[in-house]
Amino acid sequence: MGRDGSMKEYTINSQYLQETMTLRIYTPKNFSPLYKYHFCIMQDGNDYYSMGRAATLSDKLHKEGNIENTIFIGIHYNDKYDRQDKYHPDGEKQSDYVNFLLREVVPFLDDELPGYCMGSGRTLVGDSLAGTLALMTAVKFPNIFGNVIMQSPYVDEHVLEVVKATKDFSSLTIYHTIGNEETDVETTEGVRKDFLAPNRKLREFLNRQSLSYTYHELDGDHTWGTWQKDFERALLKMFGKA
């Protein structure tokens, strides 16, 4: 099936990660440098394109006129262990990956594409550990990344401590979902964990803060079958026309 928009690949030779990182960038039909675009920056990028159907949803929602001009940027991982190192709160490469986003991806996008060049114009997206990475980055750097879509994020005491140490949430918009069957999830380390209870703790805290916050408990488990069904609603919430 043909696409309305266009997919291009770009590479960044990251001095922080010491590797060449690929950005898969999907621009909508009738893309023009004369317009301004929101940036939807997806960790687990290939998964969001293949299983999340990001390009298909971009075509659909732009064609229907239901979302603002939005460019999708997908950044992927090498394997599940590399993903763990880059996204996990205690991952060996997590701080390097955050620096890559802040100091290499953002300047690249602002130079190459017509964005808003402010936090409210940039959304970090992720599922599971990638959602955790999105949240922890945005609460630390809300002027750079003002919006978060996190689907079934991994939440532990470290994550809660970082979030609770945040002084001001007022510039953030967060969309947060968790499946009601996520009580026994197998992690990369091979340990099974309850995702639902810690996510409810996070919800209780964020509900008390001054920010734009949306939370849904989904009928489903910790898989793309659950996340894909929810992704269109997430995009409409974050990029929908008022």
LINVENGI-V363652 format. One record per pair of residues at least 12 apart in sequence whose C-alpha atoms are under 8 Angstrom apart, sorted by the first residue. I is the first residue (numbers start at 1). J is the second residue. D is the distance in whole Angstrom. If there is no record, write none. Layout:
((I;J;D) (I;J;D))
This chain:
((3;55;8) (3;56;8) (3;59;7) (4;28;7) (4;29;5) (4;59;6) (5;26;7) (5;27;6) (5;28;4) (5;29;4) (5;30;8) (5;31;8) (5;55;8) (5;59;7) (6;26;6) (6;27;5) (6;28;7) (6;29;7) (7;24;7) (7;25;6) (7;26;4) (7;27;7) (8;24;6) (8;25;5) (8;26;7) (9;22;7) (9;23;6) (9;24;5) (9;25;6) (10;22;6) (10;23;5) (10;24;7) (10;25;8) (11;23;6) (12;104;8) (12;105;8) (14;100;7) (14;104;7) (15;100;8) (16;96;5) (16;97;7) (16;99;7) (16;100;6) (17;93;7) (17;96;6) (17;97;7) (17;100;7) (21;75;8) (22;75;6) (22;76;7) (23;73;6) (23;74;6) (23;75;5) (23;76;8) (24;45;8) (24;73;6) (24;74;5) (24;75;7) (25;71;7) (25;72;6) (25;73;5) (25;74;6) (26;55;7) (26;71;6) (26;72;5) (26;73;6) (27;70;7) (27;71;5) (27;72;7) (28;58;7) (28;59;7) (28;62;7) (28;69;8) (28;70;7) (28;71;7) (29;59;8) (33;113;7) (33;114;6) (34;114;8) (35;114;7) (36;69;7) (36;114;5) (36;115;5) (36;116;6) (37;68;8) (37;69;5) (37;70;5) (37;71;6) (37;114;6) (37;115;5) (37;116;7) (37;121;8) (38;68;7) (38;69;6) (38;70;5) (38;71;6) (38;115;6) (38;116;7) (38;121;5) (38;122;6) (38;123;8) (38;239;8) (39;70;6) (39;71;5) (39;72;6) (39;73;7) (39;115;7) (39;121;6) (39;122;5) (39;123;6) (40;70;7) (40;71;6) (40;72;5) (40;73;6) (40;122;6) (40;123;5) (40;124;6) (40;125;7) (41;72;6) (41;73;5) (41;74;6) (41;75;8) (41;122;7) (41;123;6) (41;124;5) (41;125;6) (42;72;7) (42;73;6) (42;74;5) (42;75;6) (42;124;6) (42;125;5) (42;126;6) (43;74;6) (43;75;5) (43;76;6) (43;124;8) (43;125;6) (43;126;5) (43;127;8) (43;130;6) (43;131;8) (43;134;8) (44;74;7) (44;75;6) (44;76;5) (44;77;7) (44;126;7) (44;127;8) (44;130;7) (45;73;7) (45;74;4) (45;75;5) (45;76;5) (46;74;6) (46;75;7) (46;76;6) (47;76;8) (48;74;8) (49;74;8) (51;224;6) (51;228;7) (52;224;7) (52;227;7) (52;228;5) (52;231;7) (53;228;7) (54;72;8) (55;72;8) (57;232;7) (58;70;8) (66;236;7) (66;240;6) (66;241;6) (67;235;8) (67;236;6) (67;239;5) (67;240;4) (67;241;5) (68;239;6) (68;240;6) (68;241;6) (70;239;8) (80;188;7) (81;188;7) (84;129;8) (84;188;7) (87;129;6) (87;130;6) (87;132;7) (87;133;5) (88;129;6) (88;130;8) (88;132;7) (88;133;7) (89;132;7) (89;133;7) (89;158;7) (89;159;7) (98;137;7) (102;144;8) (118;143;7) (118;144;6) (118;145;8) (119;142;6) (119;143;5) (119;144;4) (119;145;4) (119;146;4) (119;147;7) (120;143;8) (120;144;8) (120;145;7) (120;146;5) (120;147;6) (120;171;8) (120;172;8) (121;145;8) (121;146;7) (121;147;8) (122;144;7) (122;145;5) (122;146;6) (122;147;6) (123;145;6) (123;146;6) (123;147;4) (123;148;5) (123;149;7) (124;138;8) (124;145;7) (124;147;6) (124;148;5) (124;149;6) (125;148;6) (125;149;5) (125;150;6) (126;149;6) (126;150;5) (126;151;6) (126;153;8) (127;150;6) (127;151;5) (127;152;6) (127;153;6) (127;227;8) (128;150;8) (128;151;6) (128;152;5) (128;153;4) (128;154;5) (128;222;8) (129;153;6) (129;154;5) (130;150;8) (130;153;7) (131;149;7) (131;150;4) (131;151;6) (131;152;7) (131;153;5) (131;154;7) (132;150;7) (132;153;5) (132;154;6) (132;155;7) (132;159;8) (134;148;6) (134;149;8) (134;150;7) (135;148;6) (135;150;7) (136;159;7) (136;162;7) (136;163;7) (138;172;8) (139;163;7) (139;166;6) (139;169;7) (139;172;8) (140;166;7) (142;171;7) (142;172;6) (143;171;8) (146;171;6) (146;172;5) (146;173;6) (147;172;6) (147;173;5) (147;174;6) (147;238;8) (148;172;8) (148;173;6) (148;174;5) (148;175;6) (149;174;6) (149;175;5) (149;176;6) (149;234;7) (149;238;8) (150;174;8) (150;175;6) (150;176;5) (150;177;7) (151;176;6) (151;177;5) (151;178;6) (151;227;7) (152;176;8) (152;177;6) (152;178;4) (152;179;7) (152;195;7) (152;199;8) (152;222;7) (153;178;8) (153;195;8) (153;199;7) (154;195;6) (154;199;8) (155;195;7) (155;198;6) (155;199;6) (155;202;8) (156;198;7) (160;202;7) (164;205;8) (168;210;8) (169;209;7) (169;210;6) (169;211;6) (170;210;5) (170;211;5) (170;212;8) (171;211;7) (172;211;6) (172;212;7) (173;211;6) (173;212;5) (173;213;6) (173;238;8) (174;211;8) (174;212;6) (174;213;5) (174;214;6) (175;213;6) (175;214;5) (175;215;6) (175;234;7) (175;237;8) (175;238;8) (176;213;8) (176;214;6) (176;215;5) (176;216;7) (177;215;6) (177;216;5) (177;217;6) (177;218;7) (178;195;8) (178;196;7) (178;199;7) (178;216;7) (178;217;5) (178;218;6) (179;196;7) (179;217;5) (179;218;4) (179;219;6) (179;220;5) (179;221;5) (179;222;7) (179;226;7) (180;196;7) (180;217;6) (180;218;6) (180;219;6) (180;220;6) (180;221;7) (181;196;8) (181;219;7) (181;220;6) (181;221;5) (181;222;8) (182;194;6) (182;195;6) (182;196;5) (182;220;8) (182;221;5) (182;222;6) (183;195;6) (183;196;6) (183;197;8) (185;222;7) (203;215;7))
